[in-house]
Amino acid sequence: KIEFVVNGMTQFVDESFKDWTLLRFLREVLNLTGTKQGCDNEGTCGLCKVMIDGKARFACRTKISSLDGAHVETIENLVVNGQPPHPLIQTVVQDGIFQCGFCAPGAIMTAKALLDQTLEPNDVEIERALSSVLCRCAGLNRMDQSIIRAAAILRGDEESTWTSEDTANEAVMLEKVTGKLVFTDDMKFPGMLYASALRADVPHAKVKSLDVQDAQKMPGIVKVLTSKDIPGKNLFGPIVMDQPIFCDEQNDVRYVGDALALVVGESPEQVQVALEKVKVELEPLPVIGTIEEALAPDAPVLHKRLAEQHPDMPNVLIHFHTSKGDIEQGFKEADFILEDDYSVPFVEHAYMEPESSISMPEENGVVVYAGSQGPTDDRRQISSALGLPEEKVRIAHMYMGGGFGGKEDISTQIHSALAALLTGKPVKVKWSRGESLKVSYKRHAAKLHYKFGAKKDGRIVAADINIYGDTGAYASAGEAVLFRMSAFACGPYEVPHVNVHTYAVHTNNPPCGAFRGYGSPQ
C-alpha cells in the first residue's frame, strides 16, 4: 500500500496505481475534478498545479509511487461553504482576474503555495510562480496585485472588503475559481465508453483501402466505425457542408486531421492500442501548401463543385468585391501613393480546455454534452449525420474553458453522438492537446496587397486592396471571414474611393474559421 493524505483525508492506494499520475487519480478515483488537464501530461500548462508538502507541483507529472507519506492539497480545500472565502479567492474575484475559469484552480494553488511560504512575496517570486500557469483568456493580467493584496489581508495590514453580498453575487465565479463548476470532461456516466478517431496524418491522399477487423477484435473494443456506419450524410460544416465525417474511397483526404475511422472501447488505453491495428492504404496526391500554389493554372482541384462553378479559379471558395467612389479619381487626388505586400500567419486559438463531448441515447435520439460556441449549428449538423430530425438531438450546453471562435465548428460532437446512437451507451470523445493542435480550426493566414493614396494633411483618399485568405482544406467559416476582411479592409478610416477584392482560397492546410474579430485583425 502507498499511503498519502489528500485534503486531510488519508488515502491507502494499492500498488497497481503506482504508475498512475496524481492528476488521473484525483480526477478518476477521488472525483476531485477541480484540478484540470490542459496538456498531454507534459507539465507545460500548469492547470493541474496542486500543493504537495506545501509546494506547488504539477499533478500530471507526479506519479503515485512518489507520494508515500506526502500531504496533497487541491483546490477543493478552498471551496466556499458558508464561510468567507480565502483572501486569495476574494482578491482574484474582486479584481476580475479570470474569465472562463479553466486555469483558475492551477493559478490559485500556485499562488497559495507562495503565500503559505511567505506573506511578503516580492515581484520576482510572484512572477516566477505565475509564469508556470498558462491563461489564454487574459494571461493572469494583474493577478500579481491580487496576490499582494491577499498577503496584506493575511498579515493583518489591510482589511478585507468582502461581504456576504459578494458571496451571493459572485456565486458562479466562486464555483469557477474553486473548481466546483463542471466542464464536459469532468462528467461521468455509468457504463460510459471512450472513443478516438484514426487521423490521416497526410495532407492529401486517396483512400485505397481501410480494414478495421483486427482493431474490432482487440480487448475492450465495442465498435469501430467508418463511413459505412453513418445513418445520414457523411458531411458536415457550419456554412457549407463539405467536410467528410470519415474519409473513404469517395472522399479524399484533404488535410492531416481528416478522420478515417472511430474506435469505441471500454477505456482510453484500449482504444489507443486498437487504433494501431486499423489497416489503411493511402495513395499520396499532390499537396497544395500555399495560396500561390492553389492559384497556379496547373494546381490540383480540391473540390470538384468549385471547378464547375468557376473553372478559371477552381480552388477559390468565394470571392467578394466591395467598392465605393471612383478609385482612379481617388489616386489622381492623392499627393502620396504607398503600395506594398503584407502577410499574416495561421494562429492557433490555444484555449486551455481541449475539445470534449459526451453523448448518450435519449428518447430515440441523443443528447450531446459539449461546450460549444454554436449549439444550434451543432444540432443541425449532428442530426444530418445521424439521419434524425433535429428535435431528436438535444445539445446540453456546458461551460467552455475558452473558445475565441475555435469552438464554433464541430470537433468531437458528431463522433460522440454517432457512437452513442450505434452502441446505445454514453460515449466520451476527448482530444489530447496534440490532436487539438493537429485537427482544430485556425485563424486564416492571408496575403494582402494594399495600395493607398493620401493627401499631404494625412487623409487617406484612395485604397485599392486585394486579399487572399488561406481557408484551408474545407469551407468552415471562410465565407464569413473573407466577407469581414472585405468590409473592414480600411480599418477604422473613412476613405472616399475604395476598391477591395477578397478571396477565400482552398489549400491542404488545416481548415480556418472564426477567431476573435474574424477577418478584421488580418
C-alpha distance (Angstrom), angle and dihedral (degrees) to the residues before:
residue distance angle dihedral
K1 . . .
I2 3.80 . .
E3 3.80 111.5 .
F4 3.78 125.3 -159.1
V5 3.80 139.0 142.3
V6 3.81 125.9 -114.0
N7 3.81 116.9 -170.0
G8 3.79 90.6 -23.6
M9 3.81 95.7 -48.6
T10 3.81 118.5 111.8
Q11 3.80 114.9 -128.0
F12 3.81 122.2 -157.5
V13 3.77 106.6 -162.1
D14 3.78 126.7 -169.6
E15 3.80 116.1 -124.9
S16 3.81 89.4 -114.5
F17 3.83 85.0 80.0
K18 3.80 94.8 50.7
D19 3.82 95.0 106.1
W20 3.79 93.8 45.7
T21 3.78 117.9 105.7
L22 3.78 117.5 -114.9
L23 3.81 87.6 -120.7
R24 3.78 92.3 59.2
F25 3.81 92.2 45.2
L26 3.81 92.4 50.5
R27 3.79 93.9 48.6
E28 3.81 102.2 36.6
V29 3.81 104.0 31.6
L30 3.80 105.6 26.4
N31 3.83 94.7 29.8
L32 3.82 89.6 -133.0
T33 3.79 93.3 148.3
G34 3.79 95.6 163.8
T35 3.80 87.2 92.3
K36 3.81 103.9 80.2
Q37 3.79 136.2 -153.3
G38 3.78 118.5 -138.5
C39 3.81 103.1 154.8
D40 3.80 135.5 39.1
N41 3.82 96.5 -89.8
E42 3.80 89.7 -74.1
G43 3.80 97.8 122.9
T44 3.79 89.9 -123.9
C45 3.81 103.0 120.9
G46 3.81 104.4 40.0
L47 3.81 94.1 -144.4
C48 3.81 89.8 124.4
K49 3.81 95.3 55.9
V50 3.82 113.9 142.8
M51 3.79 132.5 161.8
I52 3.79 117.1 -99.1
D53 3.81 114.0 -174.9
G54 3.78 88.9 -18.1
K55 3.81 97.7 -51.1
A56 3.80 129.0 103.5
R57 3.80 110.3 -109.4
F58 3.81 138.7 172.1
A59 3.82 107.2 -105.0
C60 3.81 90.0 -162.3
R61 3.83 90.7 60.5
T62 3.80 97.4 42.4
K63 3.80 117.0 93.0
I64 3.80 120.1 -147.8
S65 3.81 88.4 -126.0
S66 3.82 89.7 67.3
L67 3.80 95.4 53.8
D68 3.82 103.1 73.7
G69 3.81 105.7 137.0
A70 3.82 93.9 3.8
H71 3.79 128.3 135.7
V72 3.82 114.7 -136.9
E73 3.80 125.2 -166.7
T74 3.82 121.1 -169.5
I75 3.78 133.0 -173.8
E76 3.81 89.7 -93.4
N77 3.79 87.7 74.0
L78 3.81 87.8 69.2
V79 3.81 96.8 50.5
V80 3.80 112.2 135.6
N81 3.82 111.8 -118.3
G82 3.78 106.9 173.0
Q83 3.81 92.9 -53.8
P84 3.82 128.1 98.8
P85 3.80 108.4 -87.3
H86 3.79 123.5 -108.0
P87 3.84 109.9 -76.1
L88 3.80 89.9 -112.0
I89 3.81 90.0 56.4
Q90 3.81 89.2 47.9
T91 3.79 95.1 52.6
V92 3.81 98.5 44.2
V93 3.81 90.2 50.1
Q94 3.80 94.1 45.8
D95 3.81 91.2 46.7
G96 3.83 92.8 49.9
I97 3.80 93.8 -126.2
F98 3.80 98.9 155.0
Q99 3.79 133.6 53.7
C100 3.81 113.4 172.8
G101 3.81 90.0 14.4
F102 3.81 95.9 -145.1
C103 3.80 92.4 123.0
A104 3.81 95.0 38.8
P105 3.83 99.5 94.1
G106 3.82 92.5 53.1
A107 3.80 93.6 45.3
I108 3.80 93.7 46.3
M109 3.81 94.9 48.0
T110 3.81 89.2 49.2
A111 3.81 90.6 51.4
K112 3.82 92.7 44.6
A113 3.80 90.9 53.3
L114 3.80 88.3 54.5
L115 3.81 93.0 48.5
D116 3.81 91.2 47.2
Q117 3.81 87.6 57.7
T118 3.80 97.6 43.4
L119 3.78 135.6 4.1
E120 3.78 90.5 -158.9
P121 3.81 103.1 57.0
N122 3.78 116.5 174.6
D123 3.80 126.3 -137.9
V124 3.81 94.0 -98.9
E125 3.80 92.8 52.4
I126 3.80 92.0 48.4
E127 3.79 93.1 46.7
R128 3.80 91.8 48.2
A129 3.82 91.6 50.6
L130 3.81 96.6 46.6
S131 3.81 93.5 44.3
S132 3.81 89.0 70.8
V133 3.84 92.6 65.0
L134 3.80 123.9 66.8
C135 3.80 121.5 -145.3
R136 3.80 117.7 -176.7
C137 3.82 99.2 -176.2
A138 3.80 99.6 59.3
G139 3.80 106.9 -14.1
L140 3.82 93.7 -117.2
N141 3.79 86.3 -73.8
R142 3.84 111.0 -173.9
M143 3.81 94.2 3.6
D144 3.80 87.5 122.5
Q145 3.82 87.4 67.0
S146 3.82 90.5 49.3
I147 3.80 90.0 53.5
I148 3.81 92.4 48.6
R149 3.82 91.2 50.1
A150 3.82 92.6 46.3
A151 3.81 89.3 51.7
A152 3.81 90.1 52.2
I153 3.83 91.0 51.4
L154 3.82 91.0 48.6
R155 3.83 90.7 49.1
G156 3.80 90.5 49.9
D157 3.80 92.7 -118.9
E158 3.79 93.2 115.8
E159 3.79 133.0 36.5
S160 3.80 119.7 -121.5
T161 3.80 112.2 -117.0
W162 3.80 93.3 -162.0
T163 3.81 116.3 123.4
S164 3.78 137.0 -175.1
E165 3.81 86.5 -103.8
D166 3.80 88.7 60.8
T167 3.80 89.7 53.1
A168 3.80 89.7 54.3
N169 3.81 97.7 40.1
E170 3.80 94.9 45.9
A171 3.81 96.4 44.3
V172 3.82 95.2 125.7
M173 3.80 94.1 44.8
L174 3.80 90.3 48.5
E175 3.80 88.7 53.8
K176 3.80 89.9 50.2
V177 3.78 97.5 49.9
T178 3.82 94.4 43.4
G179 3.80 95.0 48.8
K180 3.82 96.1 -113.4
L181 3.80 94.0 116.3
V182 3.81 109.3 97.3
F183 3.80 119.5 -129.2
T184 3.81 122.4 -172.4
D185 3.80 95.7 -96.0
D186 3.83 90.0 53.4
M187 3.81 92.3 64.6
K188 3.81 128.1 96.5
F189 3.79 132.6 -174.8
P190 3.83 129.5 -169.5
G191 3.79 111.7 -92.1
M192 3.79 92.6 9.4
L193 3.80 115.9 173.6
Y194 3.81 128.2 -155.5
A195 3.78 129.6 -134.4
S196 3.79 138.4 -170.5
A197 3.77 132.5 -179.7
L198 3.79 128.0 -122.2
R199 3.81 105.2 -127.0
A200 3.80 124.4 -149.0
D201 3.83 94.1 -129.2
V202 3.82 89.4 -162.0
P203 3.82 124.3 90.3
H204 3.82 99.9 -135.1
A205 3.79 130.4 11.3
K206 3.78 147.8 129.9
V207 3.79 117.3 -112.7
K208 3.79 105.1 -124.9
S209 3.81 98.1 173.5
L210 3.80 141.1 -10.0
D211 3.82 122.3 -165.2
V212 3.82 118.6 -176.0
Q213 3.81 99.4 166.3
D214 3.82 96.7 103.3
A215 3.81 91.4 46.8
Q216 3.80 90.5 49.9
K217 3.83 90.5 57.1
M218 3.81 95.2 53.5
P219 3.84 119.1 113.9
G220 3.78 114.1 -85.2
I221 3.80 95.2 9.6
V222 3.81 113.7 135.5
K223 3.81 101.8 177.5
V224 3.78 142.2 -10.1
L225 3.79 110.8 -150.8
T226 3.81 128.3 -156.6
S227 3.79 134.5 166.4
K228 3.83 89.2 -76.2
D229 3.82 89.5 67.3
I230 3.81 96.9 55.8
P231 3.82 110.2 110.5
G232 3.81 93.9 -162.2
K233 3.80 134.5 23.7
N234 3.80 120.9 -24.8
L235 3.81 91.2 -139.2
F236 3.79 139.0 84.2
G237 3.79 140.2 172.2
P238 3.82 137.1 140.2
I239 3.83 96.3 -118.4
V240 3.80 106.8 4.0
M241 3.80 116.0 26.9
D242 3.79 96.6 -139.4
Q243 3.83 105.2 125.8
P244 3.82 119.6 94.1
I245 3.80 117.6 -128.3
F246 3.82 85.4 -146.8
C247 3.80 124.3 10.8
D248 3.81 114.9 -130.5
E249 3.82 141.6 154.9
Q250 3.83 89.7 -57.1
N251 3.81 97.1 42.2
D252 3.80 118.3 55.7
V253 3.79 123.3 -144.3
R254 3.81 106.5 -104.9
Y255 3.82 102.7 175.9
V256 3.80 139.8 13.5
G257 3.81 93.2 -99.5
D258 3.80 97.0 58.2
A259 3.82 112.7 125.3
L260 3.80 122.9 -127.6
A261 3.81 101.9 176.7
L262 3.80 142.2 -6.7
V263 3.81 120.5 -131.8
V264 3.81 115.0 -154.0
G265 3.80 119.4 -165.7
E266 3.77 148.1 148.7
S267 3.80 96.4 -96.0
P268 3.82 136.6 19.9
E269 3.82 89.6 -119.6
Q270 3.80 93.4 55.4
V271 3.79 90.4 47.4
Q272 3.82 92.3 52.9
V273 3.82 91.9 50.8
A274 3.81 91.7 48.8
L275 3.82 92.7 49.6
E276 3.80 88.1 65.6
K277 3.81 89.8 56.8
V278 3.80 95.3 60.3
K279 3.80 108.9 106.3
V280 3.77 115.6 -145.2
E281 3.79 132.2 172.2
L282 3.79 116.7 -159.3
E283 3.79 127.0 -175.5
P284 3.83 108.9 -147.7
L285 3.80 116.8 -125.1
P286 3.84 128.6 -163.3
V287 3.80 110.9 -74.9
I288 3.80 124.9 -131.3
G289 3.78 105.4 -152.6
T290 3.80 103.0 164.5
I291 3.79 141.4 35.9
E292 3.80 89.7 -112.7
E293 3.80 91.5 55.2
A294 3.79 91.0 48.3
L295 3.82 92.1 53.6
A296 3.83 95.4 45.5
P297 3.85 114.0 116.8
D298 3.82 92.2 -120.1
A299 3.83 96.2 43.7
P300 3.83 118.6 136.4
V301 3.79 112.0 -103.5
L302 3.81 110.7 -118.6
H303 3.82 99.1 -173.1
K304 3.81 118.3 29.7
R305 3.81 93.9 -158.7
L306 3.81 90.2 63.6
A307 3.81 92.2 50.4
E308 3.79 87.9 55.1
Q309 3.81 92.4 48.5
H310 3.82 97.3 48.1
P311 3.84 112.7 2.5
D312 3.82 92.2 -178.1
M313 3.85 90.5 66.0
P314 3.83 104.7 21.8
N315 3.82 95.8 166.9
V316 3.80 95.5 52.5
L317 3.80 113.1 104.6
I318 3.81 94.5 -167.1
H319 3.81 141.3 -15.8
F320 3.81 125.6 -148.7
H321 3.80 124.8 -165.4
T322 3.79 117.3 -166.2
S323 3.80 122.0 177.6
K324 3.80 142.1 167.4
G325 3.81 133.2 -179.2
D326 3.82 121.3 -13.5
I327 3.82 112.9 -46.9
E328 3.83 94.6 -163.1
Q329 3.79 91.7 50.8
G330 3.80 89.5 48.4
F331 3.78 93.4 57.9
K332 3.83 90.8 46.0
E333 3.81 88.1 57.4
A334 3.83 93.3 48.3
D335 3.81 122.2 102.9
F336 3.81 92.0 -163.6
I337 3.80 133.4 29.4
L338 3.80 123.0 -160.1
E339 3.81 119.6 -172.8
D340 3.79 127.1 176.1
D341 3.81 147.3 141.1
Y342 3.80 123.6 -113.6
S343 3.77 136.6 -178.3
V344 3.79 136.4 -164.6
P345 3.83 125.0 -165.5
F346 3.79 135.7 -127.9
V347 3.81 112.2 -85.2
E348 3.81 127.9 -155.3
H349 3.82 115.3 -136.3
A350 3.82 90.8 -138.2
Y351 3.80 95.5 -164.2
M352 3.79 108.2 -179.8
E353 3.82 94.8 -126.9
P354 3.82 110.9 71.4
E355 3.80 115.7 -137.8
S356 3.80 114.3 -80.1
S357 3.79 138.8 162.4
I358 3.79 137.2 173.4
S359 3.80 120.9 -157.1
M360 3.77 130.2 -173.4
P361 3.81 137.0 176.6
E362 3.79 115.4 -91.0
E363 3.84 129.2 174.4
N364 3.83 97.4 -28.4
G365 3.77 89.4 -42.4
V366 3.79 139.2 55.2
V367 3.77 141.0 -90.5
V368 3.80 116.3 -146.2
Y369 3.81 120.9 -157.1
A370 3.80 108.4 -157.0
G371 3.78 142.0 138.3
S372 3.79 100.9 -124.2
Q373 3.78 139.0 162.3
G374 3.81 91.3 -148.1
P375 3.81 110.5 38.3
T376 3.81 95.2 158.7
D377 3.82 90.5 49.6
D378 3.81 88.4 47.8
R379 3.79 90.0 53.3
R380 3.80 92.9 51.7
Q381 3.81 94.0 48.7
I382 3.82 94.7 43.6
S383 3.81 92.8 49.8
S384 3.82 89.9 49.8
A385 3.81 91.2 52.9
L386 3.80 93.8 45.4
G387 3.79 94.8 44.8
L388 3.80 90.1 -124.7
P389 3.80 132.0 130.3
E390 3.79 111.3 -102.7
E391 3.80 92.7 -111.5
K392 3.83 88.1 65.9
V393 3.81 91.3 60.7
R394 3.80 118.3 72.5
I395 3.80 122.5 -172.3
A396 3.81 109.9 -150.9
H397 3.78 97.3 -159.1
M398 3.80 115.3 -139.7
Y399 3.79 131.9 -167.6
M400 3.80 113.7 -87.9
G401 3.78 126.2 -130.7
G402 3.79 90.5 -143.7
G403 3.80 128.6 -43.3
F404 3.83 114.0 174.2
G405 3.83 91.1 -176.8
G406 3.80 94.7 -50.5
K407 3.80 92.9 100.8
E408 3.79 95.4 54.7
D409 3.79 89.8 88.1
I410 3.79 129.4 68.1
S411 3.80 112.9 -91.7
T412 3.81 115.9 153.5
Q413 3.81 99.8 -11.0
I414 3.83 101.1 92.2
H415 3.80 93.1 43.6
S416 3.81 94.1 51.6
A417 3.82 92.8 43.2
L418 3.80 92.6 49.2
A419 3.81 91.9 48.4
A420 3.81 92.4 47.8
L421 3.80 92.4 49.4
L422 3.81 93.4 49.4
T423 3.82 98.1 41.2
G424 3.79 98.3 37.1
K425 3.82 90.2 -133.6
P426 3.82 137.8 98.0
V427 3.81 110.6 -86.1
K428 3.80 128.6 -166.1
V429 3.79 122.4 -156.5
K430 3.79 114.2 -172.7
W431 3.77 125.1 172.1
S432 3.77 120.6 -138.0
R433 3.79 115.1 -130.4
G434 3.80 88.7 -104.6
E435 3.80 91.9 52.8
S436 3.79 90.7 46.5
L437 3.80 91.5 53.9
K438 3.80 91.2 47.8
V439 3.79 100.0 44.0
S440 3.81 108.9 26.7
Y441 3.78 126.9 99.0
K442 3.81 120.4 -96.8
R443 3.78 139.8 -154.8
H444 3.81 108.7 -88.0
A445 3.77 117.1 -95.2
A446 3.80 108.7 -140.5
K447 3.78 144.5 -168.4
L448 3.80 112.2 -146.3
H449 3.83 130.3 -170.6
Y450 3.81 113.7 -167.0
K451 3.80 127.7 -173.9
F452 3.81 112.5 -176.8
G453 3.80 130.3 -174.2
A454 3.82 117.9 -159.8
K455 3.79 139.1 179.3
K456 3.80 123.7 -126.3
D457 3.81 90.0 -104.3
G458 3.82 90.2 60.7
R459 3.79 100.2 -102.2
I460 3.81 115.2 140.8
V461 3.81 107.6 -133.8
A462 3.82 103.1 170.2
A463 3.79 137.1 30.1
D464 3.80 125.3 -179.6
I465 3.81 108.0 -176.7
N466 3.80 136.5 178.3
I467 3.82 119.2 -175.0
Y468 3.80 128.7 -177.7
G469 3.79 115.5 -168.9
D470 3.81 120.1 -162.1
T471 3.79 100.3 -132.7
G472 3.81 92.3 177.7
A473 3.78 127.4 -140.0
Y474 3.81 98.7 -31.0
A475 3.79 138.6 32.3
S476 3.82 99.8 -111.4
A477 3.83 104.5 152.2
G478 3.81 93.3 -29.4
E479 3.79 93.5 123.6
A480 3.80 93.1 54.6
V481 3.80 93.7 43.4
L482 3.81 95.7 50.7
F483 3.79 90.5 45.6
R484 3.80 88.3 55.0
M485 3.81 90.6 47.9
S486 3.78 87.6 55.5
A487 3.81 96.1 45.5
F488 3.82 93.8 45.9
A489 3.81 98.7 35.7
C490 3.81 92.1 118.3
G491 3.78 94.1 47.1
P492 3.83 114.0 -146.3
Y493 3.82 95.0 -23.8
E494 3.78 125.7 111.7
V495 3.81 105.3 -133.5
P496 3.84 119.6 -179.5
H497 3.83 98.6 -155.5
V498 3.81 117.3 42.3
N499 3.79 137.0 160.0
V500 3.82 117.2 -179.8
H501 3.81 131.2 176.5
T502 3.81 120.1 -177.1
Y503 3.80 126.8 -177.8
A504 3.81 130.9 -168.5
V505 3.81 104.4 -146.6
H506 3.80 126.6 -162.6
T507 3.81 119.9 -134.4
N508 3.81 134.7 157.3
N509 3.80 90.1 -97.3
P510 3.83 122.3 110.5
P511 3.82 113.4 -70.4
C512 3.79 114.2 -94.0
G513 3.77 127.8 -143.8
A514 3.77 144.1 147.8
F515 3.81 120.7 -12.5
R516 3.82 123.6 166.3
G517 3.79 106.3 -52.0
Y518 3.80 90.1 -1.4
G519 3.80 112.7 -142.7
S520 3.80 95.6 4.4
P521 3.84 97.5 79.7
Q522 3.80 91.9 52.8
